[in-house]
Amino acid sequence: MIDALTTSFDSAGPAFYGALARIVAATGPGRAVRRGLENALTILVDVLGYRRACLELHDLPQPGARIILSHGKERGLDHLFGPAPLSTGQVIGSRRSMILQDVKDHPDFIGRPPQELATLSYICVPVTVPDPDGQVEDFQPASPSGVVGALSVDLPKAPMVFLEAHREFLAVVGGVIGNAALRLRDELARSRRRPVQAAQSSQTAPAAPAPGEGQELPAATAEVAMPVAVSKSMRLVLRQIAQAADSDAPVLLRGEEGTGKEALALFLHSQSGRRGRPYLRLGCADLPKETALEALFGVQKGEQSKATRSKRGIFELGQGGVVFLDDIEELSLDAQGQVLRVIQEGTVQRIGSDKSVPVEARVVAATTASLEDAMARGEFLEDLYYALGVFALFVPPLRDRVGDILPLAERFLEEYSRRTGKSVRRISTPAIDLLNQYHWPGNVRELANCMDRAATLCDEAVIRTYHLPPTLQTGESSGTEPSLSFGEAVATFEQELLVEALKKARGNMYQAARDLRESYRVVNYKVKKYGIDPKRFTPGRRG
């Protein structure tokens, strides 16, 4: 790896050229395109010392689709930080590269650890494709602007002259990746192509209900509230959801447990052209393997399945709508393969049947796990990972969106009052302080439960500190502040340690010092300082 940040373009030429040669080889003809692009990001990180490399491709294979790949030095954590949306959009729109020597005040980097921001620079370049020369028949330009995406890297902070050298190198890499993107477009278009008859039948009429199923599934037309988004990080998420709503591509929501991924999926459905059609949810972690397969893809009655009646799966029931798969990493590899078939071919095959049933439903999935690590362990299909990564959105934890805590708490109180008829009008200032100081390991779900509890205990129109759970209480709010000074508390603790060690050593000062991993001189000094008599702990002696 080169000393990337103390080297000019000319002197770093061999390292740049070596990395470029490896990227060209990894993405060249005869190689799997998606794997080659992923390997290119790995080369950038491993050879040139970048902390993280991200690639975002737009409108492949269809308008509105988006593919995101990333690789970082810290395996399992790079999925938390996707491409910077504002910077990436600016680079793609202007066709000009961008350098941020200092990123700590840029809105794209909200939520990153402060210690990382203080040592980070950022470069983003457009991924360009060549203009057609008219010599190739039926050649379809990938983009009118010639830009199909952006390549960005996080790297250690450096002077601008050295960052410019890396920008020049990355601009060349962007052109190489652009050529691979054209091949990726053609590959994805082929995999998504489905028989015309199946597409027509799925658009003109829903699948006929199986015997014994005559119940009509209502469309999800209920009004869905706008998610609270006072913080910058959540406003960026809503902006990405607005972009995803205009597309039919799969969406993957990533984030910690309780961050509100399901609520965002429902909001996405309400903002899309499918809002008049069903929205169906399946918790993949809630069902055993066989039950999950039946719920997803249905079952055909007969000797093969040993079922006495046929049953439609969630994709058939959700024709024209949205199917939300929570905890998708919990699906078996067989089920993952069939979900991939739904995305790529638009068909399902019921258990016990040899016939394919056309379906037309948008897949929205959620996960709290690192799918990259799951792929490395062979527990998650690589093709499904890339298929879902067309729109990958990271939902920040509540501790990183402090500005949303009070508006969320007030909304939960309004919902409680509407549900129970009990009027709770406001939250006291000390209670607000406790809410803002707490770290919320359970995220939005924990806050909702907290406000339900407080409203239930509240016998007036104001939520006060003593209505909040004990986990939120401080010494001041609960009247349990320590009565000892810091020095007195330390001295008391030292005495307890000495007495326990002398008891165990039966008054032997040398043994007590060894147990405490301290010198005899220090232990002897402390014993005399606190007036402790070691002979009290010698067997056969009385104080």
C-alpha positions in Angstrom: 0.0 0.0 0.0 1.4 3.4 -0.9 1.7 6.3 1.4 -1.2 7.9 -0.4 -1.4 11.2 1.4 2.3 12.3 1.1 2.7 11.4 -2.5 2.1 13.4 -5.7 0.4 11.9 -8.7 3.8 11.6 -10.6 5.7 9.9 -7.7 2.7 7.6 -6.9 2.4 6.7 -10.5 3.5 3.1 -10.2 1.0 2.4 -7.4 -1.8 4.1 -9.2 -1.0 2.3 -12.5 -0.8 -1.0 -10.7 -4.1 -0.5 -9.0 -5.7 0.6 -12.3 -4.3 -2.5 -14.1 -5.9 -4.8 -11.5 -9.2 -2.9 -11.8 -9.2 -3.3 -15.6 -8.5 -7.0 -15.3 -11.2 -7.4 -12.6 -13.9 -5.7 -14.7 -12.9 -6.9 -18.1 -14.8 -9.1 -20.6 -15.3 -12.7 -19.5 -15.7 -11.7 -15.8 -18.9 -11.5 -13.8 -19.7 -7.8 -13.9 -21.1 -7.3 -10.4 -18.3 -9.3 -8.8 -15.8 -7.4 -10.8 -17.2 -4.0 -9.6 -17.1 -5.3 -6.1 -13.5 -6.4 -6.5 -12.6 -3.0 -7.9 -13.8 -1.4 -4.7 -11.7 -3.9 -2.7 -8.6 -3.0 -4.7 -9.1 0.7 -4.0 -9.3 0.0 -0.3 -6.6 -2.6 0.0 -4.0 -1.2 -2.4 -4.4 2.6 -2.0 -5.4 2.7 1.7 -8.8 4.3 1.3 -11.0 3.7 4.4 -14.2 3.2 2.4 -15.2 3.1 -1.3 -18.7 3.3 -2.6 -20.2 3.0 -6.1 -23.7 4.2 -7.0 -25.1 3.4 -10.4 -28.4 5.0 -11.6 -31.1 3.9 -14.1 -29.7 0.4 -14.6 -31.3 -1.6 -16.1 -34.4 0.7 -16.1 -35.1 4.4 -15.2 -35.4 5.0 -11.5 -33.4 1.9 -10.5 -30.3 2.3 -8.4 -27.4 -0.1 -7.5 -25.1 0.6 -4.6 -21.9 -1.3 -3.8 -19.5 -0.5 -1.0 -16.4 -1.9 0.7 -14.6 -0.7 3.8 -11.6 -1.5 5.9 -13.9 -2.4 8.9 -15.7 -5.5 7.7 -19.4 -5.6 8.8 -19.6 -1.9 9.4 -19.3 -0.5 5.9 -23.1 -1.1 5.3 -23.9 1.5 7.9 -22.5 4.3 5.6 -23.8 4.4 2.1 -23.0 7.0 -0.6 -23.4 10.6 0.5 -26.7 11.6 -1.2 -26.2 15.3 -1.5 -22.6 15.1 -2.8 -23.4 12.2 -5.1 -26.4 14.0 -6.6 -24.3 17.1 -7.1 -21.6 15.2 -8.9 -24.0 13.3 -11.1 -26.0 16.4 -12.0 -23.0 18.6 -12.7 -20.7 15.9 -14.2 -17.9 17.4 -12.1 -15.9 15.7 -9.4 -15.9 16.9 -5.8 -13.3 17.1 -3.0 -14.1 17.7 0.6 -10.9 18.2 2.6 -12.8 18.5 5.9 -16.2 16.6 6.2 -17.2 17.2 9.8 -19.7 20.0 9.0 -21.1 18.5 5.8 -24.7 17.2 6.2 -23.9 14.0 4.3 -21.8 12.8 7.2 -24.2 13.3 10.0 -24.2 10.3 12.3 -20.5 9.3 11.7 -18.4 8.9 14.8 -16.8 12.3 15.7 -13.3 10.8 16.0 -13.6 9.6 12.4 -14.9 12.9 11.0 -11.9 14.7 12.5 -9.5 12.7 10.4 -11.5 12.2 7.2 -11.4 13.6 3.6 -13.8 12.7 0.8 -13.6 12.5 -3.0 -16.4 11.8 -5.4 -16.1 11.5 -9.2 -18.7 10.8 -11.9 -18.9 7.4 -13.5 -19.0 8.2 -17.2 -19.8 6.1 -20.3 -18.5 6.8 -23.8 -20.7 8.6 -26.4 -21.8 6.4 -29.2 -20.0 7.0 -32.5 -22.9 5.8 -34.7 -20.9 2.8 -35.9 -22.8 0.2 -33.7 -26.4 -0.7 -34.7 -29.1 -0.6 -32.0 -26.7 0.8 -29.4 -28.8 2.3 -26.6 -27.0 5.1 -24.7 -27.0 4.4 -20.9 -27.7 8.1 -20.1 -28.3 11.3 -22.1 -25.7 13.1 -20.0 -23.1 10.3 -20.3 -23.0 9.9 -16.5 -24.5 6.7 -15.0 -23.4 7.1 -11.4 -20.7 8.2 -9.0 -17.6 6.7 -7.3 -16.7 8.0 -3.9 -14.0 7.3 -1.4 -13.4 8.2 2.3 -9.7 8.6 2.9 -7.4 10.0 5.7 -7.4 13.8 5.8 -4.6 15.3 3.6 -3.5 18.5 2.0 -5.5 19.5 -1.1 -2.6 19.0 -3.5 -2.4 15.3 -2.7 -6.2 14.9 -2.8 -6.1 16.4 -6.3 -3.8 13.6 -7.3 -6.2 11.0 -6.1 -9.1 12.8 -7.8 -7.3 12.5 -11.2 -6.7 8.8 -10.6 -10.3 8.2 -9.6 -11.6 10.0 -12.6 -9.8 7.4 -14.8 -11.2 4.6 -12.7 -14.7 6.1 -13.1 -14.3 5.7 -16.9 -13.3 2.1 -16.6 -16.3 1.4 -14.3 -18.5 3.2 -16.8 -17.6 0.7 -19.5 -18.4 -2.2 -17.1 -21.7 -0.5 -16.2 -22.8 -0.8 -19.9 -22.3 -4.6 -19.6 -24.0 -4.7 -16.3 -27.0 -2.9 -17.8 -27.3 -5.6 -20.5 -26.8 -8.4 -18.0 -29.6 -7.1 -15.7 -31.9 -6.4 -18.6 -31.6 -10.0 -19.7 -32.2 -11.4 -16.2 -35.3 -9.2 -15.8 -36.8 -10.1 -19.1 -40.0 -12.2 -18.7 -42.4 -13.7 -21.2 -44.8 -11.1 -22.6 -47.8 -13.3 -22.0 -47.0 -13.6 -18.3 -46.5 -9.8 -17.9 -49.8 -9.1 -19.7 -51.8 -11.6 -17.6 -50.3 -10.2 -14.4 -51.3 -6.6 -15.4 -54.7 -7.3 -16.7 -56.1 -9.6 -14.0 -55.1 -10.8 -10.6 -54.4 -14.5 -10.2 -57.5 -16.6 -9.6 -58.0 -17.5 -6.0 -57.2 -21.1 -5.1 -60.1 -23.4 -4.1 -61.4 -22.4 -0.7 -60.1 -18.8 -1.0 -62.9 -16.5 -1.8 -62.0 -13.6 0.4 -61.1 -10.3 -1.3 -58.0 -8.6 0.0 -58.6 -4.9 0.6 -56.3 -2.3 -0.8 -54.1 -0.4 1.6 -55.7 3.0 1.2 -55.7 4.3 4.8 -53.9 7.6 5.4 -50.3 7.1 6.5 -48.8 9.9 8.6 -45.6 11.6 7.5 -42.6 10.2 9.5 -41.1 12.7 12.0 -38.0 14.1 10.3 -36.7 17.2 12.1 -33.1 16.0 12.2 -31.0 16.3 9.0 -30.3 12.5 8.9 -34.0 11.7 8.8 -34.7 14.4 6.2 -32.1 12.7 4.0 -33.9 9.3 4.5 -37.2 10.8 3.4 -35.6 12.4 0.4 -34.3 8.9 -0.6 -37.8 7.4 0.0 -39.3 10.0 -2.3 -36.8 8.9 -5.0 -37.6 5.3 -4.4 -41.4 5.9 -4.5 -41.2 6.8 -8.2 -39.7 3.4 -9.1 -40.8 -0.2 -8.9 -37.3 -1.5 -8.0 -36.7 -3.5 -4.8 -35.9 -1.5 -1.6 -33.7 -2.6 1.3 -34.1 -0.8 4.6 -31.1 -1.3 7.0 -30.7 -0.2 10.6 -30.9 -1.2 14.2 -33.9 -2.9 15.8 -36.7 -0.5 16.6 -35.7 2.3 14.3 -39.0 2.4 12.4 -38.1 0.5 9.2 -41.6 -1.0 8.9 -43.3 2.4 9.3 -41.0 3.8 6.6 -41.9 0.9 4.3 -45.6 1.6 4.8 -45.0 5.3 4.1 -43.1 4.4 0.9 -46.1 2.3 -0.2 -48.4 5.2 0.5 -46.3 7.6 -1.6 -45.9 5.2 -4.6 -48.2 4.5 -7.5 -49.2 1.3 -5.8 -50.9 3.0 -2.9 -54.3 1.7 -4.0 -53.1 -1.9 -4.0 -52.3 -4.2 -1.1 -49.5 -3.8 1.4 -48.6 -7.1 3.0 -46.0 -7.8 5.7 -44.2 -11.1 6.6 -41.9 -11.4 9.5 -39.3 -13.9 8.3 -37.9 -14.5 11.8 -41.4 -15.4 13.1 -42.0 -18.5 11.1 -40.4 -22.0 10.9 -38.7 -22.8 7.6 -41.6 -24.8 6.1 -44.2 -22.4 7.2 -42.3 -19.5 5.8 -42.1 -21.2 2.4 -45.9 -21.7 2.4 -46.6 -18.2 3.5 -44.3 -16.7 0.8 -45.1 -18.9 -2.2 -48.2 -20.8 -1.4 -49.0 -24.5 -1.6 -50.8 -26.6 -4.2 -53.0 -29.4 -2.9 -52.1 -32.9 -4.0 -50.0 -35.9 -3.2 -46.7 -34.1 -3.6 -47.4 -31.5 -1.0 -49.8 -33.7 1.1 -52.0 -30.6 1.4 -55.8 -31.0 1.3 -56.4 -27.5 -0.1 -54.5 -25.0 -2.1 -53.3 -21.8 -0.7 -51.9 -18.6 -2.3 -48.7 -17.2 -1.0 -48.1 -13.5 0.0 -46.8 -12.6 -3.5 -50.0 -13.9 -5.2 -52.1 -12.1 -2.5 -50.2 -8.9 -3.0 -50.6 -8.6 -6.8 -49.9 -5.1 -7.9 -48.9 -4.0 -4.4 -46.0 -4.1 -2.0 -44.7 -7.1 -0.1 -42.6 -6.2 3.0 -40.2 -8.9 4.2 -38.9 -8.1 7.7 -35.7 -9.7 8.9 -35.0 -11.1 5.4 -31.7 -12.5 6.5 -33.6 -15.2 8.4 -34.9 -16.9 5.3 -33.4 -20.2 4.2 -31.2 -20.2 1.1 -34.0 -22.0 -0.8 -36.5 -19.3 0.1 -34.0 -16.6 -0.8 -33.5 -18.1 -4.2 -37.3 -18.1 -4.8 -37.5 -14.4 -3.7 -34.8 -13.7 -6.2 -36.9 -15.4 -8.8 -39.8 -13.1 -8.0 -37.6 -10.1 -8.5 -35.9 -11.2 -11.7 -38.6 -13.2 -13.4 -41.9 -12.2 -11.8 -43.0 -15.7 -11.1 -43.5 -18.0 -8.1 -43.9 -21.8 -7.8 -46.2 -23.1 -5.2 -45.0 -26.0 -3.0 -46.2 -29.2 -4.6 -46.6 -27.7 -8.0 -44.5 -27.7 -11.2 -46.2 -24.7 -12.8 -45.0 -21.1 -12.5 -47.5 -18.5 -11.5 -47.0 -14.9 -12.7 -46.9 -12.3 -10.0 -46.3 -8.6 -10.0 -45.5 -7.2 -6.6 -42.8 -4.8 -5.4 -40.4 -6.3 -2.8 -39.4 -4.1 0.2 -37.1 -5.9 2.7 -35.6 -4.9 6.0 -32.7 -6.2 8.0 -30.7 -5.4 11.2 -27.9 -7.7 10.2 -24.7 -7.2 8.1 -25.7 -9.0 4.9 -22.0 -8.7 3.8 -21.0 -10.9 6.7 -23.9 -13.3 6.0 -22.7 -13.6 2.4 -19.2 -14.3 3.5 -20.5 -17.1 5.7 -22.6 -18.5 2.9 -25.8 -17.7 4.6 -27.1 -15.1 2.2 -27.3 -15.2 -1.6 -25.0 -12.8 -3.4 -27.4 -12.3 -6.3 -30.3 -11.5 -3.9 -28.0 -9.0 -2.1 -27.3 -7.1 -5.3 -31.0 -7.4 -6.4 -32.2 -5.8 -3.2 -29.4 -3.2 -3.2 -31.0 -1.2 -6.1 -32.4 1.1 -3.4 -30.5 0.5 -0.1 -31.5 3.0 2.7 -29.9 3.2 6.1 -32.3 4.3 8.9 -30.3 6.0 11.7 -30.7 5.1 15.3 -32.6 7.5 17.6 -29.5 8.5 19.5 -28.2 10.0 16.3 -31.3 12.0 15.6 -31.8 13.9 18.9 -33.9 16.5 17.2 -36.6 13.9 16.5 -37.0 12.8 20.1 -39.4 15.5 21.4 -41.6 15.6 18.2 -41.9 11.8 18.3 -42.8 11.8 22.0 -45.5 14.4 21.4 -46.9 12.3 18.5 -47.0 9.2 20.6 -48.9 11.2 23.3 -51.4 12.4 20.7 -52.0 8.8 19.5 -52.4 7.6 23.1 -55.0 10.4 23.8 -56.9 9.6 20.6 -56.9 5.9 21.4 -57.9 6.1 25.1 -59.7 9.5 25.3 -57.4 10.6 28.1 -56.1 14.1 27.6 -52.3 14.5 28.1 -51.4 18.0 26.8 -47.7 18.5 27.3 -44.4 17.3 28.6 -42.6 19.2 31.4 -39.3 20.8 30.8 -37.4 18.5 33.2 -39.0 15.4 31.6 -37.9 16.7 28.1 -34.4 17.0 29.4 -34.4 13.4 30.6 -35.8 12.2 27.2 -33.0 14.1 25.3 -30.2 12.8 27.6 -31.2 9.2 27.4 -29.3 7.0 24.8 -32.4 5.0 23.6 -30.9 1.5 22.9 -34.4 0.4 21.8 -34.7 3.3 19.5 -38.2 4.6 18.4 -40.0 1.5 19.7 -38.6 2.1 23.2 -39.7 5.7 23.1 -43.2 4.7 22.1 -43.4 2.3 25.0 -42.0 4.9 27.3 -44.6 7.5 26.4 -47.4 4.9 26.7 -46.3 4.1 30.2 -45.9 7.7 31.2 -49.4 8.6 29.9 -50.9 5.6 31.7 -49.3 6.7 35.0 -50.1 10.4 34.5 -53.0 11.6 36.6 -52.9 15.2 35.3 -52.4 16.8 31.9 -48.6 17.0 32.1 -46.0 14.3 31.8 -43.4 14.8 34.6 -40.1 13.2 35.4 -41.5 10.7 37.9 -43.9 9.4 35.2 -40.9 8.2 33.1 -39.3 4.7 33.5 -36.5 4.3 36.1 -34.0 3.7 33.3 -34.4 7.3 32.3 -34.1 8.7 35.8 -30.9 10.6 37.0 -29.8 11.0 40.6 -31.2 14.6 40.6 -34.6 13.7 39.2 -35.1 10.7 41.5 -33.6 12.2 44.6 -30.8 9.7 44.8 -27.8 11.8 44.3 -24.7 10.6 46.2 -24.2 12.1 49.6 -20.5 11.5 49.6 -17.9 13.6 47.8 -15.8 12.0 45.1 -12.8 11.7 47.5 -14.9 10.2 50.2 -16.4 7.7 47.9 -13.0 6.6 46.6 -11.7 6.2 50.2 -14.7 4.1 51.2 -14.2 1.9 48.2 -10.5 1.4 49.0 -11.3 0.4 52.6 -13.8 -2.2 51.3 -11.2 -3.6 48.9 -8.5 -3.8 51.7 -10.8 -5.5 54.2 -12.0 -8.1 51.7 -8.4 -8.9 50.6 -7.2 -9.2 54.3 -10.2 -11.5 55.1 -9.3 -13.7 52.1 -5.6 -13.7 53.1 -6.4 -14.3 56.8 -4.5 -11.1 57.8 -1.4 -11.9 55.7 -0.4 -8.5 54.3 2.0 -9.9 51.7 -0.7 -12.3 50.3 -3.3 -9.4 50.3 -0.9 -7.3 48.3 -0.5 -10.1 45.8 -4.3 -10.6 45.5 -4.7 -6.8 44.9 -1.8 -6.8 42.4 -0.3 -3.9 44.4 3.1 -3.5 46.2 3.4 -4.3 49.9 4.5 -0.8 50.6 1.3 0.7 49.1 -1.0 -1.7 50.9 0.8 -1.2 54.2 0.5 2.6 53.7 -3.2 2.4 53.0 -3.9 0.0 55.9 -2.2 2.5 58.3 -4.0 5.4 56.7 -7.4 3.9 57.3 -6.6 2.5 60.7 -7.3 -1.1 59.7 -5.8 -3.8 62.0 -4.7 -6.9 59.9 -4.5 -9.0 63.1 -8.3 -8.9 63.3 -8.5 -11.3 60.3 -5.9 -13.8 61.6 -7.5 -17.1 62.6 -7.8 -17.6 66.4 -7.6 -13.9 67.3 -10.5 -11.7 68.4 -10.7 -8.0 67.7 
